[in-house]
């Protein structure tokens, strides 16, 4: 689904990514770990089109996409969430999901006064949003303003908005950050369910090792802008390089 080939990124001569190569398979939950400053979020920003790579290429479903803007990647099905959720706080939970759906007919000015062109789609989107809210256990809060949600509920809302866009792949940046351990496990269980029952693809940055160990299919370890280890979660966590990196001895 996603192939990263020899990606480099520099800022004023400072190399942050130094030849990153990895693959994320369709329908898998893939984790990305590494100590602070290793380049994880920068890599996500490059993949999502926030930064242009200094070198290398990115393939989405076999198609070169490096250099595309975030909105272009969004339309191609690559959706990214952030460490800090960014909902429309003065809109309801339901409206937040409705806004995230792609290719809405009512957005085109020429169709504004032709209700038949978009009214039916709007009804379909409401049904889809309600099913998504049931999936992420927020249906009871559909009429609540997003600004009134807890930190954990905002993380779920962020996931729901991403799902409304019919993504091919979701890049989740610390989805369990700031969430209590019990809810974090429930969140990852839901991600695992979506990946393996609905064939969605997840690429996840996460500092909570226990969640990735339990729910990821494969993991990459980034250190000083390079992938130093990859493999099954348990194999990765037992690797001497990973132990040295996290103990600060490398």
C-alpha angles and dihedrals in degrees: 000000000000126000123184114194122192095321117189129184128183132183113200091332094315111124110221097163115034110186105323115186125175143135131225113202123219115265094015134119106227123187129210116199137168141131121286112288095025093120102256099134091039089056090051090049090052093048092047094049098249089119128027113231118247088220143348133052141267124210123196112194088339095309121115108242104162110129095026119129122249094254091051091050090047090057089051091055103262107130126181132194127198138232089247113046114237107200127160093260096196093054126078123258090253093051090049089059094045091054091055096061115109128232099018110181094212091064091074112089093216089063099044094100095037098082095178089065095063112010094083091047090051091055090049091050092052089053090048092049092050091051089049091050090051089051093054094038096246100110091109089060099047093117095042119106111254090231090067096057125108122246092261093047090051089055089053090047089052089053091047093052090051091051092051090066093064092238128198091204134008123210107203118192108204097326091179095048111128091005122122114253095251094052090042090059091048090050092052091045088056091049090050090050093050092049098049101033100036098029093237119157123229130191108186138189108202136161094196100091095187092063094049092045090056100041113023123094095203138006140206125200117211121199127171091346097310136096104243100172137016135174145087113343098252092045091051095049091051094049114116093225091056093047091050092048093052092044090051094240100117 
